[in-house]
């Protein structure tokens, strides 16, 4: 029986290795609110209407991002000349495998990706980037998504994680883990293209936790195949003459 469980565990590990979608739960705190009206100028109010709810300074929120580590590359965004170093690379892929959600405050202002209305999310990864004279050095991970809220307004969500030491990310591509990226900021925006008015709130990502992975169809298929093979072996062994 121990051997059976061991084999099933091996199949589960092999199957999970096939999963490319990684999800993180996060919490945030609103540190800044900003509003610009075409006929009244810009201001820093204590609260702003984000199209589906009011957000106040100090509000606490929670959300989740899911990203496919196999999202195709969409080109190198920037590769600075010497004496600068590093590369920021852009990735874009299917909405269904790159998803995000954010809810802020008691009023429940929400960014929720809605497939018919969202643009293709963008992931940008900076590996050991160093710009001489700039404080924006090290490793970076950005997730950006925008969508039409209705006929008059659009929303966007930008999640930025970084590590100034440049040691959090190794190698190229989209990372499997974000734990080493300690500094995090978010920006949640509301825009009115017709009038030029816009509002946004931003602040600190206060926690980041790897979510339990959801098995993909390939995972279930491999587990079922493993169970079927074990059943066949037990039946075959029982049929042998003693």
C-alpha positions as CSV (number, residue, x, y, z in Angstrom):
1,X,0.0,0.0,0.0
2,X,2.9,2.4,0.8
3,X,4.2,1.7,-2.7
4,X,0.9,2.6,-4.2
5,X,0.7,5.9,-2.3
6,X,4.3,6.7,-3.2
7,X,3.6,6.2,-6.9
8,X,0.5,8.4,-6.7
9,X,2.5,11.1,-5.0
10,X,5.1,10.9,-7.8
11,X,2.4,11.3,-10.4
12,X,1.0,14.3,-8.5
13,X,4.4,16.0,-8.3
14,X,5.1,15.4,-12.0
15,X,1.7,16.7,-12.9
16,X,2.0,19.8,-10.8
17,X,5.3,20.6,-12.5
18,X,3.3,21.0,-15.7
19,X,1.3,23.8,-14.3
20,X,2.4,27.2,-15.6
21,X,-0.2,29.5,-13.9
22,X,1.0,31.0,-10.6
23,X,-1.4,32.9,-8.2
24,X,-0.6,35.3,-5.4
25,X,-3.0,36.9,-2.9
26,X,-2.1,40.3,-1.6
27,X,-3.3,43.1,0.7
28,X,-2.8,46.8,0.2
29,X,-3.2,50.2,1.9
30,X,-4.2,53.4,0.1
31,X,-1.6,56.1,0.7
32,X,-2.5,58.7,-2.0
33,X,-5.7,59.8,-3.8
34,X,-5.5,62.0,-6.9
35,X,-8.2,63.5,-9.1
36,X,-7.9,65.7,-12.2
37,X,-10.9,67.4,-13.8
38,X,-10.6,69.2,-17.2
39,X,-12.6,72.2,-15.9
40,X,-11.3,72.4,-12.3
41,X,-7.6,71.2,-12.3
42,X,-6.0,68.6,-10.1
43,X,-6.3,67.9,-6.4
44,X,-5.4,65.5,-3.7
45,X,-8.8,64.7,-2.0
46,X,-9.3,62.5,1.0
47,X,-11.5,60.2,-1.1
48,X,-12.3,59.6,-4.8
49,X,-15.0,57.8,-6.8
50,X,-13.5,54.9,-8.7
51,X,-16.6,54.3,-10.9
52,X,-18.1,51.5,-8.8
53,X,-17.3,52.7,-5.3
54,X,-15.7,55.4,-3.1
55,X,-12.1,54.9,-1.9
56,X,-10.6,56.8,1.0
57,X,-7.1,57.4,2.2
58,X,-6.1,54.6,4.6
59,X,-8.5,52.1,3.1
60,X,-7.4,48.5,3.3
61,X,-7.9,46.2,0.3
62,X,-7.2,42.7,-0.9
63,X,-6.7,41.1,-4.3
64,X,-5.1,38.4,-6.4
65,X,-3.0,38.2,-9.5
66,X,-2.5,35.1,-11.6
67,X,0.0,34.9,-14.3
68,X,1.2,32.3,-16.8
69,X,4.9,31.8,-16.6
70,X,4.8,30.6,-20.3
71,X,3.2,33.9,-21.5
72,X,5.0,34.7,-24.8
73,X,7.5,37.5,-25.0
74,X,6.4,40.7,-26.7
75,X,9.8,42.2,-27.1
76,X,12.5,43.9,-25.1
77,X,11.1,47.1,-23.6
78,X,14.5,48.6,-22.8
79,X,18.1,47.5,-22.8
80,X,20.3,50.5,-21.7
81,X,23.7,51.2,-23.2
82,X,26.8,51.0,-21.1
83,X,27.6,52.0,-18.4
84,X,24.0,51.0,-17.5
85,X,23.0,47.4,-17.5
86,X,20.1,45.0,-17.4
87,X,17.0,44.3,-19.5
88,X,13.3,45.0,-19.0
89,X,11.3,42.5,-21.0
90,X,7.6,42.6,-21.9
91,X,5.3,39.6,-22.1
92,X,1.7,39.5,-23.3
93,X,-0.7,36.5,-23.5
94,X,-4.2,35.1,-23.1
95,X,-6.5,36.9,-20.7
96,X,-7.8,33.6,-19.4
97,X,-4.4,32.7,-17.9
98,X,-3.4,36.1,-16.7
99,X,-6.0,37.5,-14.3
100,X,-6.3,40.1,-11.6
101,X,-8.7,41.3,-8.9
102,X,-8.7,44.1,-6.4
103,X,-11.3,45.3,-3.8
104,X,-10.7,48.4,-1.8
105,X,-12.4,49.7,1.4
106,X,-15.9,49.3,2.9
107,X,-17.6,50.8,-0.2
108,X,-16.2,47.9,-2.3
109,X,-14.6,49.7,-5.2
110,X,-13.5,46.9,-7.4
111,X,-11.2,46.1,-10.3
112,X,-12.3,42.8,-11.7
113,X,-11.0,41.6,-15.1
114,X,-14.0,41.1,-17.4
115,X,-12.9,39.2,-20.5
116,X,-15.2,40.9,-23.1
117,X,-13.9,44.4,-22.1
118,X,-10.3,43.9,-21.0
119,X,-7.2,44.5,-23.1
120,X,-4.5,41.8,-23.1
121,X,-2.6,42.1,-19.7
122,X,1.0,43.0,-19.8
123,X,3.8,41.5,-17.7
124,X,7.2,43.3,-17.5
125,X,10.3,41.7,-15.8
126,X,13.5,43.6,-15.1
127,X,16.5,41.5,-14.2
128,X,19.3,43.2,-12.3
129,X,18.6,46.6,-14.0
130,X,21.0,49.4,-13.1
131,X,20.5,53.0,-14.5
132,X,23.4,55.3,-13.4
133,X,22.0,58.1,-11.3
134,X,18.6,56.4,-10.8
135,X,17.0,54.9,-7.7
136,X,14.9,52.4,-9.8
137,X,17.6,49.7,-9.8
138,X,17.5,46.0,-9.2
139,X,14.9,43.4,-10.0
140,X,11.3,44.3,-11.0
141,X,8.0,42.5,-11.7
142,X,5.1,44.5,-13.1
143,X,1.5,43.3,-13.9
144,X,-0.7,45.8,-15.8
145,X,-4.3,45.3,-17.0
146,X,-6.9,47.8,-18.4
147,X,-10.5,47.5,-19.3
148,X,-13.6,49.5,-20.3
149,X,-15.9,49.8,-17.2
150,X,-18.7,51.2,-19.4
151,X,-19.3,53.5,-22.3
152,X,-17.7,56.4,-20.5
153,X,-15.0,55.1,-18.2
154,X,-12.1,52.8,-18.2
155,X,-10.1,51.3,-15.3
156,X,-6.6,50.0,-15.0
157,X,-4.6,48.2,-12.3
158,X,-0.8,48.2,-12.0
159,X,1.0,46.0,-9.6
160,X,4.7,46.6,-9.1
161,X,7.2,44.5,-7.1
162,X,10.9,45.2,-6.8
163,X,14.1,44.3,-5.0
164,X,16.9,46.9,-5.0
165,X,19.6,44.4,-4.4
166,X,19.1,42.8,-7.8
167,X,19.4,39.3,-6.3
168,X,15.7,38.3,-6.1
169,X,15.3,37.1,-9.7
170,X,17.7,34.7,-11.5
171,X,17.9,34.0,-15.1
172,X,15.4,35.2,-17.8
173,X,11.7,34.8,-18.3
174,X,8.8,35.2,-15.9
175,X,9.6,34.0,-12.4
176,X,7.9,31.1,-10.7
177,X,8.2,32.8,-7.3
178,X,7.9,36.5,-6.3
179,X,8.7,36.0,-2.6
180,X,12.1,37.8,-2.8
181,X,10.6,41.0,-4.2
182,X,10.0,42.8,-1.0
183,X,9.0,46.3,-2.1
184,X,5.5,46.6,-3.6
185,X,3.2,49.4,-4.9
186,X,-0.1,49.4,-6.6
187,X,-2.0,51.9,-8.7
188,X,-5.7,51.7,-9.4
189,X,-6.9,54.3,-12.0
190,X,-10.2,55.5,-13.5
191,X,-10.2,57.4,-16.8
192,X,-12.8,59.2,-18.9
193,X,-11.4,59.4,-22.4
194,X,-14.2,61.6,-23.6
195,X,-13.6,64.4,-21.1
196,X,-9.9,63.9,-20.2
197,X,-10.9,63.5,-16.5
198,X,-9.1,60.9,-14.5
199,X,-8.6,59.7,-10.9
200,X,-6.3,57.2,-9.2
201,X,-5.3,55.8,-5.9
202,X,-2.0,54.2,-5.1
203,X,-0.3,52.8,-2.1
204,X,1.6,50.0,-0.4
205,X,1.3,46.3,-1.0
206,X,1.4,45.2,2.6
207,X,1.5,41.4,2.1
208,X,2.0,38.9,-0.7
209,X,1.2,35.2,-0.3
210,X,1.5,32.3,-2.8
211,X,-2.0,30.9,-3.3
212,X,-2.7,27.2,-3.4
213,X,-2.4,26.1,-7.0
214,X,-5.6,25.0,-8.8
215,X,-4.9,21.8,-10.7
216,X,-5.1,22.2,-14.5
217,X,-6.8,19.6,-16.8
218,X,-3.4,18.1,-17.6
219,X,-2.8,17.5,-13.9
220,X,-6.1,15.5,-13.6
221,X,-5.3,13.6,-16.7
222,X,-1.9,12.5,-15.4
223,X,-3.3,11.5,-12.0
224,X,-6.1,9.4,-13.7
225,X,-3.6,7.8,-16.0
226,X,-1.5,6.9,-13.0
227,X,-4.4,5.5,-11.0
228,X,-5.5,3.5,-14.1
229,X,-2.0,2.0,-14.5
230,X,-1.8,1.0,-10.8
231,X,-5.2,-0.7,-11.0
232,X,-4.1,-2.6,-14.1
233,X,-0.9,-3.7,-12.3
234,X,-2.8,-4.9,-9.2
235,X,-5.3,-6.8,-11.4
236,X,-2.5,-8.4,-13.4
237,X,-0.6,-9.4,-10.2
238,X,-3.8,-10.9,-8.7
239,X,-4.4,-13.0,-11.8
240,X,-1.0,-14.8,-11.6
241,X,-1.1,-18.4,-10.4
242,X,0.2,-18.9,-6.9
